[in-house]
Amino acid sequence: HHRYTLEFTSNPAWYAVQALPYLMEYPYECTEQIFSRYYANALAASVANSHPKVKSVFDQWRDQPAMESNLAKNQELKSALLEETPWVLQALDEKEQKKQIGLLFDLNRMGKEQTAALDKLADYQLPGGGFAWFPGGRDNWYITQYIVEGFGHLHRLGVTDVRRKEATWRMVKDAVAYTDQRMIEYYDRLAGQVKRGQAKWEDDHLDPIVIHYLYTRSFYLVDQTAQANKDGQVFDKDQGIYIALDGKIEQVFDYFVGQAEKYWLNKGIYQEGMVALALQRVKKPQAPAAIVKSLKERSMEKEELGRYWKQPAGYFWYQHPIETQALMIEVFDEVAKDARAVEDLKLWLLKNKQTNHWKTTKATASAVYALLMNGDNWLLDDQPVQIQLGKKPDPLRQNAIEAAQASSEAGTGYFKLAFDQEQMSNDLATIKVSNPNKGPAWGAVYWQYFEQLDKIDQFEETPLTLQKQLFKVELGPQGEVLRPVAEGAVLSPGDKLKVRIELRVDRPMEYVHMKDMRASGLEPINVISRYKWQGGLGYYESTRDVSTNFFFSNLPTGTYVFEYPLRVVHKGDFSNGITTIQCMYAPEFTSHSEGVRIRVD
């Protein structure tokens, strides 16, 4: 035994609050960035000021360790110092972002910045009602719908009433009219294709931009009685906003609603969620019920991770996993009214935050809002979590835990407690935790000890699993042949070897360090550190005196195989070490391979 460290967070929902973005002003901005800043700041300020407890916790956080980046915490428990990794600047960026959270409580400043953003948006709006991506450019259908959708979303969430200011309400109405006109033009082009025999009305014409239009437009078709409330004197978010479908757009809208009811399947998780919400709002409940059933059947559910969908991240606006999860919470809350599913979906978002640094974008603001403002409010959970180390209560240990909890970090309840060699015994392997709160809690134990490298067994019971193999490279008639190096096999100086490491990860992680130790009788053939791409995964490979290191800024769920060559140079009996891996953002996620021994004669 060397050292035993207990690390525990009683209410990790507060980590999501720490991700609330304050988006500063930048010169030379595109329309989408300006609106994203307005959207994120409005949403974040709404969450931050939603309950007095949130503000009181932040008052205690200012300039405290809570504002440190997760990359900078727990240096003594990590496999590499932060300064040895490529992520020093990311840690500084996250620390700076956390410190700026205090600005969210300055309501005067927030109000002025939101007004400035709205004024700039109004200046950027073109005479036809549309918005260009950059000022001076042509109107852009998607960008305009993105802005219309955002205003509708803010209204529906109860953050702001878009009708309160006449200039904003006029800007929104003109933008909605523009999207209606673009939809009519799309329909007319389709009619021309049908007339020429190039298409049929009954075929699938439900393109992503059409789905986005139906979803966007549905925010403004909630309740016709809401038209009377447009002066904004009374703000009832449940009442909704109504902008009528006048003229030809009514026929066009009805046609594509029919398309959505018929062709929603195989459109991807995000777009199917949009279709469900759009159809639910225009009183077409049959398809939304089928969509929710289908989505639930295709989802995965694990006790630790909650409910989620296994889908690769893509480059299109409808392929982002965090935004998709936030939308799914909206779907299961508004359409299915499934409180249990909403809590499970929120759990996945929070577990994602545990191993990932959320960037300061609209996606982060949406995720935080989905997490904190739907279902149970986890922030208000403040009952102490009961923790027992050992099979039977030990007064000294319990007193130490209670003292650590009493001085824990405000909000999160985070504390760290270490026991040295004299205080350790084998029964510390038994840990009992009782959580009386509705929200999740998590923790980790780091049991550090000394052992011969070749006697270490592979550790499999973690979200990260490693398997290391050593091969001898021989030349055959068809080229190089790999022969496994068996236990006790004898190698010779000059032999070429190949190391193969198989890595399995069950959840997306960021800032992951993998270190492969090397016997002193072996030398690497690749000695130049460089960035590599393999199977869609980018990573930095760095060769050191006793190990080869791999740094993954982003590690998606999946199985990966890494290989690199070595040369046998010295005779002797050597331990070839183990391979270790650790998420630097959440060091409790760690694993190692088994140790191997080699002989060289």
C-alpha positions in Angstrom: 0.0 0.0 0.0 1.2 3.5 -0.7 -1.8 5.9 -0.7 -5.6 5.8 -0.7 -7.5 8.9 -2.1 -11.3 9.3 -2.0 -12.7 11.9 -4.3 -16.5 12.6 -4.3 -19.0 15.1 -5.8 -22.4 15.1 -4.1 -24.2 17.3 -6.7 -22.4 17.2 -10.1 -25.3 19.1 -11.7 -23.4 22.2 -10.7 -20.6 21.3 -13.2 -23.2 22.0 -15.9 -23.8 25.5 -14.4 -20.0 26.1 -14.5 -20.3 25.5 -18.2 -22.7 28.4 -18.7 -21.1 30.5 -21.4 -20.5 34.2 -21.3 -19.9 34.9 -25.0 -17.9 38.1 -25.5 -17.9 40.5 -28.4 -15.7 39.8 -31.4 -15.0 42.0 -34.4 -15.9 40.9 -37.9 -18.8 38.7 -36.9 -21.2 36.7 -39.0 -24.9 36.9 -38.5 -25.1 33.4 -37.0 -22.4 34.3 -34.3 -24.2 37.5 -33.3 -27.4 35.6 -32.8 -25.7 32.7 -31.0 -24.2 35.2 -28.6 -27.6 36.7 -27.9 -29.2 33.3 -27.6 -26.6 31.8 -25.3 -26.3 34.9 -23.1 -30.1 35.2 -22.7 -30.5 31.5 -22.0 -27.5 31.4 -19.6 -28.7 34.5 -17.7 -32.1 33.0 -17.4 -30.7 29.9 -15.8 -28.2 31.7 -13.6 -30.9 34.0 -12.2 -33.6 31.4 -12.0 -33.1 30.7 -8.2 -31.4 32.7 -5.4 -29.3 29.6 -4.5 -27.6 29.7 -7.9 -26.4 33.2 -7.3 -25.3 32.6 -3.7 -23.2 29.6 -4.8 -21.5 31.7 -7.5 -20.7 34.4 -4.9 -18.8 31.7 -3.0 -17.1 30.4 -6.1 -15.4 33.7 -7.3 -11.6 33.2 -7.5 -11.9 29.8 -5.7 -10.5 26.5 -6.9 -13.9 25.7 -8.4 -12.9 28.0 -11.2 -9.9 25.9 -12.1 -10.1 23.9 -15.3 -10.6 20.1 -14.7 -7.5 19.7 -16.7 -5.5 21.5 -14.1 -7.0 19.7 -11.0 -5.6 16.6 -9.3 -2.1 16.7 -10.8 -0.8 14.2 -8.3 -3.3 11.6 -9.5 -2.6 11.9 -13.2 -0.3 9.9 -15.5 1.1 13.1 -17.0 1.6 16.6 -15.8 -0.5 19.2 -17.6 2.7 20.9 -18.8 3.7 17.6 -20.5 0.5 17.5 -22.6 -0.6 19.6 -25.6 -3.5 21.0 -23.7 -2.1 23.8 -21.5 -3.9 26.5 -23.5 -7.2 24.7 -23.4 -7.0 24.6 -19.6 -6.3 28.3 -19.5 -9.2 29.0 -21.8 -11.6 26.9 -19.7 -10.4 28.6 -16.5 -11.0 32.0 -18.1 -14.4 31.0 -19.3 -15.4 29.9 -15.8 -14.2 33.1 -14.2 -16.4 35.1 -16.7 -19.6 33.4 -15.3 -19.9 36.1 -12.8 -20.8 38.5 -15.6 -24.1 36.6 -16.1 -25.3 38.1 -12.8 -24.8 41.6 -14.0 -28.3 42.2 -15.3 -27.6 45.7 -16.5 -24.6 44.6 -18.5 -26.4 41.6 -19.9 -29.4 43.7 -20.9 -27.2 46.2 -22.7 -25.2 43.5 -24.6 -28.4 41.7 -25.7 -29.9 45.0 -26.9 -26.7 45.7 -28.8 -26.8 42.3 -30.4 -30.5 42.8 -31.4 -29.7 46.2 -32.9 -26.8 44.7 -35.0 -29.1 41.9 -36.2 -31.7 44.4 -37.3 -29.0 46.2 -39.3 -28.0 43.0 -40.9 -31.5 42.1 -42.0 -32.0 42.5 -45.8 -35.1 44.3 -47.3 -36.7 40.9 -48.2 -36.6 39.8 -44.5 -33.8 37.4 -44.9 -30.3 37.4 -43.3 -27.0 36.9 -45.1 -24.3 34.8 -43.4 -22.0 37.8 -43.5 -23.0 41.4 -44.0 -23.0 42.3 -47.7 -23.7 38.7 -48.8 -26.8 37.2 -50.3 -29.7 36.1 -48.2 -29.4 32.7 -46.7 -32.4 30.4 -46.1 -30.9 28.3 -43.4 -29.3 31.2 -41.5 -32.6 33.0 -41.5 -34.5 30.0 -40.2 -31.8 29.4 -37.6 -32.5 32.9 -36.2 -36.3 32.5 -36.5 -36.1 29.1 -34.7 -33.9 30.6 -31.9 -36.4 33.4 -31.2 -39.2 30.9 -31.1 -37.2 28.7 -28.8 -36.4 31.5 -26.3 -40.1 32.5 -26.2 -41.2 28.9 -25.7 -38.7 28.4 -22.9 -40.0 31.5 -21.1 -36.7 33.3 -21.4 -38.0 36.3 -23.4 -41.1 37.6 -25.1 -40.2 38.4 -28.7 -43.3 40.6 -29.0 -42.3 42.9 -26.2 -40.1 45.2 -28.4 -41.8 46.4 -31.6 -38.5 46.4 -33.5 -37.7 42.8 -32.6 -41.2 41.7 -33.3 -41.2 43.3 -36.7 -37.8 41.7 -37.5 -39.1 38.3 -36.5 -42.3 38.7 -38.6 -40.3 39.8 -41.6 -38.0 36.9 -41.3 -40.9 34.4 -41.0 -42.4 35.9 -44.1 -39.1 35.4 -45.9 -39.0 31.7 -44.9 -42.6 31.3 -46.1 -41.6 32.8 -49.5 -38.6 30.5 -49.8 -40.8 27.5 -49.1 -43.2 28.6 -51.8 -40.3 28.9 -54.3 -39.2 25.4 -53.3 -42.7 24.1 -53.9 -42.9 25.8 -57.2 -39.6 24.3 -58.4 -41.0 20.9 -57.4 -44.2 21.5 -59.3 -42.1 22.3 -62.4 -40.3 19.0 -62.0 -43.6 17.1 -61.6 -44.9 18.8 -64.7 -41.9 17.8 -66.8 -42.1 14.2 -65.5 -38.9 14.5 -63.5 -40.6 13.9 -60.1 -43.9 12.7 -58.5 -45.9 14.5 -55.8 -46.1 11.3 -53.8 -42.3 10.8 -53.7 -40.1 11.7 -50.7 -39.3 15.4 -50.9 -38.7 15.9 -47.2 -35.2 17.5 -47.4 -33.4 18.7 -44.2 -34.1 22.4 -45.0 -37.9 21.5 -45.3 -37.8 19.7 -41.9 -36.1 22.6 -40.4 -38.7 24.9 -41.9 -41.6 22.9 -40.4 -40.0 22.8 -37.0 -39.1 26.5 -37.1 -42.6 27.6 -38.4 -44.3 25.5 -35.7 -43.1 27.9 -33.0 -45.4 30.5 -34.6 -48.5 28.3 -35.0 -49.1 27.3 -31.5 -52.3 29.1 -30.6 -54.3 31.6 -32.7 -55.6 33.4 -29.6 -52.0 34.4 -28.9 -52.3 37.0 -31.7 -54.1 39.3 -29.3 -51.2 39.2 -26.9 -48.6 40.6 -29.3 -48.1 43.8 -27.4 -46.4 41.7 -24.8 -48.2 43.2 -21.8 -48.7 39.7 -20.4 -46.0 37.1 -21.1 -47.5 33.5 -21.1 -44.9 31.2 -22.7 -47.5 28.4 -22.8 -49.8 30.6 -24.9 -47.2 30.7 -27.7 -46.9 33.0 -30.7 -49.1 33.0 -33.8 -48.2 34.2 -37.3 -50.9 33.1 -39.8 -50.2 31.0 -42.9 -51.8 33.4 -45.4 -52.3 32.7 -49.1 -50.4 30.0 -51.0 -48.1 29.1 -48.1 -51.1 27.4 -46.4 -51.3 24.9 -49.3 -47.5 24.4 -49.3 -47.4 23.9 -45.6 -50.2 21.3 -45.7 -48.4 19.4 -48.4 -45.1 19.1 -46.5 -46.9 18.3 -43.3 -48.3 15.3 -45.2 -44.8 14.5 -46.4 -43.5 14.6 -42.8 -46.3 12.3 -41.6 -45.4 9.8 -44.4 -41.6 10.0 -44.7 -40.2 10.8 -41.3 -38.4 7.5 -40.9 -34.7 7.3 -41.7 -34.1 11.0 -41.4 -31.8 10.7 -38.4 -32.4 11.2 -34.7 -32.3 15.0 -34.7 -34.5 15.6 -37.7 -37.0 13.0 -36.6 -37.2 14.9 -33.3 -37.9 18.1 -35.2 -40.7 16.4 -37.2 -42.3 15.1 -34.0 -42.3 18.5 -32.3 -43.6 20.3 -35.5 -46.4 17.8 -36.1 -47.4 17.8 -32.4 -47.7 21.6 -32.4 -50.0 21.6 -35.5 -52.3 19.1 -34.0 -51.2 16.0 -35.9 -50.5 13.7 -33.0 -50.5 10.2 -34.7 -47.0 10.5 -36.3 -45.3 12.1 -33.3 -46.5 9.2 -31.1 -45.0 6.8 -33.7 -41.7 8.8 -33.8 -41.3 8.8 -30.1 -41.9 5.1 -30.0 -39.3 4.5 -32.7 -36.8 6.8 -31.0 -37.2 5.0 -27.7 -36.8 1.6 -29.4 -33.5 2.8 -31.1 -32.1 4.4 -27.9 -29.7 2.7 -25.6 -30.1 2.7 -21.8 -27.6 2.0 -19.1 -27.9 2.5 -15.4 -24.8 4.6 -15.2 -25.0 6.5 -18.5 -28.8 7.0 -18.8 -30.6 7.0 -22.2 -28.8 8.0 -25.4 -28.4 7.2 -29.1 -25.4 5.6 -30.7 -24.7 7.8 -33.6 -21.5 9.2 -35.1 -21.0 13.0 -34.9 -21.1 14.6 -38.3 -20.4 18.0 -39.9 -24.0 19.0 -40.7 -26.2 21.1 -38.4 -28.4 18.1 -37.6 -25.5 15.8 -36.6 -24.2 17.3 -33.3 -24.6 14.9 -30.3 -25.1 17.5 -27.6 -27.7 19.5 -29.5 -29.4 16.2 -30.4 -29.6 15.1 -26.8 -31.0 18.6 -25.8 -33.6 18.3 -28.5 -34.6 14.8 -27.4 -35.2 16.1 -23.9 -37.6 18.6 -25.5 -39.3 15.8 -27.5 -39.8 13.5 -24.6 -41.0 16.4 -22.4 -43.3 18.1 -24.8 -44.6 15.2 -27.0 -44.3 12.0 -24.9 -44.6 13.7 -21.5 -42.3 10.9 -20.2 -40.8 12.2 -17.0 -38.7 9.1 -16.5 -37.2 9.3 -20.0 -36.4 13.0 -19.5 -34.4 12.3 -16.3 -32.5 9.4 -18.1 -31.7 11.8 -21.0 -30.5 14.4 -18.6 -28.3 11.8 -16.9 -26.5 11.2 -20.2 -25.8 14.9 -20.7 -24.4 15.2 -17.2 -22.2 12.1 -17.7 -21.0 13.6 -21.0 -20.0 16.7 -19.1 -18.0 14.6 -16.7 -15.5 13.5 -19.4 -15.8 16.4 -21.9 -15.2 20.2 -21.9 -18.3 21.8 -23.3 -17.3 24.6 -25.6 -18.9 28.1 -25.3 -21.5 27.7 -28.0 -25.3 27.7 -28.5 -25.1 23.9 -28.0 -23.7 24.4 -24.5 -26.4 26.8 -23.5 -29.1 24.5 -24.9 -27.7 21.6 -23.1 -27.4 23.4 -19.8 -31.0 24.7 -20.1 -32.3 21.2 -21.0 -30.4 19.7 -18.1 -31.5 22.3 -15.4 -34.9 23.5 -16.6 -36.7 20.3 -17.5 -38.0 17.8 -15.0 -36.6 17.8 -11.4 -34.3 20.8 -10.5 -31.2 18.9 -9.4 -29.5 22.1 -8.3 -31.8 22.3 -5.2 -30.6 18.9 -3.9 -28.5 19.6 -0.8 -28.9 16.5 1.4 -25.5 15.1 2.5 -24.5 11.8 0.8 -23.7 9.1 3.3 -20.3 7.4 2.6 -18.8 4.5 4.5 -15.3 3.2 3.9 -14.8 -0.4 5.0 -17.3 -3.2 5.8 -18.0 -1.7 9.2 -18.2 1.9 10.3 -14.9 3.3 11.6 -15.3 6.4 13.8 -11.9 7.9 12.7 -12.7 7.5 9.0 -16.3 8.7 9.4 -15.1 11.8 11.3 -12.6 12.5 8.5 -15.3 12.2 5.8 -17.7 14.4 7.7 -15.1 17.0 8.2 -14.2 16.9 4.5 -17.9 17.2 3.6 -18.3 20.2 5.9 -15.6 22.1 4.1 -16.5 20.9 0.6 -16.9 23.1 -2.5 -20.0 25.2 -2.6 -22.7 23.8 -4.9 -21.0 20.6 -6.1 -20.2 19.3 -2.7 -16.8 18.2 -4.1 -14.1 17.1 -1.6 -10.9 15.0 -1.7 -9.6 13.0 1.2 -6.3 11.0 1.4 -5.2 8.3 3.8 -1.5 7.3 4.0 0.0 3.9 4.4 -0.5 3.6 8.2 -4.2 4.3 7.9 -4.8 1.7 5.1 -6.2 -1.8 5.3 -7.7 -4.3 2.9 -11.3 -3.6 4.0 -11.0 -0.2 2.3 -11.9 -2.1 -0.9 -15.5 -2.0 0.4 -17.3 1.3 -0.1 -21.0 2.0 0.7 -22.7 5.1 -0.7 -26.3 6.3 0.1 -27.6 9.2 -1.9 -30.9 10.7 -0.6 -31.2 13.2 -3.4 -33.0 12.9 -6.8 -30.0 13.8 -8.9 -26.9 11.7 -9.5 -23.7 11.8 -7.4 -20.3 10.4 -8.4 -16.9 9.7 -6.9 -13.7 7.7 -7.3 -11.1 6.0 -5.2 -7.4 5.9 -6.2 -5.6 3.0 -4.5 -1.9 3.5 -5.2 0.5 0.6 -4.6 3.9 -0.8 -5.8 4.2 -4.0 -7.8 6.6 -5.7 -10.3 5.5 -4.4 -13.8 5.4 -7.9 -15.3 3.1 -9.2 -12.5 0.4 -6.6 -13.1 -2.9 -8.1 -14.5 -5.1 -6.4 -17.1 -7.9 -4.2 -15.6 -11.1 -4.7 -17.5 -13.9 -3.3 -15.3 -13.7 0.3 -16.5 -15.1 2.3 -19.4 -11.6 2.2 -20.9 -10.1 -1.3 -21.6 -6.7 -2.0 -23.0 -5.1 -5.1 -24.5 -1.4 -5.1 -25.4 0.4 -7.6 -27.6 3.9 -8.0 -28.8 4.7 -9.5 -32.2 8.0 -10.5 -33.9 8.2 -9.3 -37.5 9.5 -11.9 -39.9 9.9 -11.8 -43.7 7.8 -14.3 -45.7 7.2 -14.9 -49.4 4.3 -12.4 -49.3 6.2 -9.8 -47.2 6.1 -9.1 -43.5 4.5 -11.7 -41.2 3.6 -11.1 -37.5 4.3 -13.9 -35.0 3.0 -13.4 -31.4 5.8 -13.3 -28.9 4.8 -16.0 -26.4 5.6 -16.0 -22.7 9.2 -17.2 -22.3 10.0 -16.8 -26.0 13.7 -15.9 -26.7 14.5 -12.9 -28.9 17.8 -11.9 -30.5 19.4 -8.5 -31.0 18.4 -7.0 -34.3 14.9 -8.6 -34.3 12.2 -6.3 -35.4 9.1 -6.2 -33.1 5.7 -4.6 -33.4 3.6 -3.4 -30.5 -0.2 -3.7 -31.0 -2.5 -1.9 -28.5 -6.3 -2.5 -28.7 -8.3 0.2 -26.9 -12.1 0.1 -26.2 -14.0 3.1 -24.9 -17.7 3.0 -24.0 -18.4 6.8 -24.0 -17.0 9.9 -25.7 -14.1 11.5 -23.8 -11.8 14.4 -24.3 -8.1 15.0 -23.4 -7.1 11.4 -23.0 -3.4 10.3 -22.4 -2.2 6.8 -23.2 1.3 5.8 -22.2 3.0 2.6 -23.4 6.1 1.6 -21.4 9.1 0.0 -23.2 11.8 -2.4 -22.0 15.3 -1.0 -21.7 16.6 -3.5 -24.2 14.3 -2.2 -27.0 14.6 1.0 -29.0 11.8 2.7 -31.0 12.2 2.9 -34.8 9.9 5.9 -35.1 11.6 8.6 -33.0 10.0 11.7 -34.4 6.9 13.0 -32.5 4.1 13.9 -34.8 0.4 14.2 -35.3 -1.3 11.2 -36.9 -4.7 10.3 -38.4 -6.0 6.7 -38.3 -9.5 5.4 -38.9 -11.0 8.8 -38.5 -9.2 9.4 -35.2 -6.6 12.2 -34.9 -3.9 12.0 -32.1 -0.4 13.2 -31.2 2.2 10.5 -30.9 5.3 11.4 -28.8 8.3 9.1 -28.3 10.2 9.4 -25.0 13.2 7.5 -23.4 11.1 4.8 -21.7 7.7 5.1 -23.3 5.6 6.0 -26.3 2.8 8.5 -25.5 -0.5 9.1 -27.3 -2.6 12.2 -26.7 -6.2 12.2 -27.9 -8.0 15.6 -27.8 -11.2 13.9 -28.7 -11.8 10.1 -28.3 -15.3 9.0 -29.6 -16.9 5.7 -28.4 -15.5 2.7 -30.3 -12.6 0.2 -30.6 -9.2 1.4 -31.9 -6.0 -0.4 -32.7 -2.5 1.2 -32.6 0.7 -0.3 -33.8 4.3 0.9 -33.8 7.7 -0.8 -34.5 10.6 -1.5 -32.1 14.1 -2.9 -32.5 15.8 -5.4 -30.1 19.2 -3.9 -29.2 20.5 -5.4 -25.9 20.6 -8.9 -24.4 19.0 -9.6 -21.0 15.8 -10.4 -19.1 13.5 -7.4 -19.3 10.1 -6.3 -18.1 8.3 -4.7 -21.0 6.0 -2.7 -18.7 2.4 -2.0 -19.1 0.2 0.4 -21.1 -1.8 2.9 -19.1 -4.6 5.2 -20.2 -6.3 8.1 -18.4 -8.8 10.8 -19.1 -7.0 14.0 -18.0 -10.4 15.8 -17.7 -11.7 13.1 -15.3 -8.8 11.1 -13.9 -11.1 8.6 -12.3 -11.5 7.1 -15.8 -8.2 5.1 -16.0 -7.1 1.6 -17.0 -4.0 -0.5 -17.7 -3.0 -3.6 -19.6 -1.2 -6.6 -18.2 2.6 -6.6 -17.8 4.8 -8.8 -20.0 8.4 -10.1 -19.7 10.9 -10.7 -22.5 14.2 -12.5 -22.9 16.9 -11.5 -25.3 19.9 -13.9 -25.9 
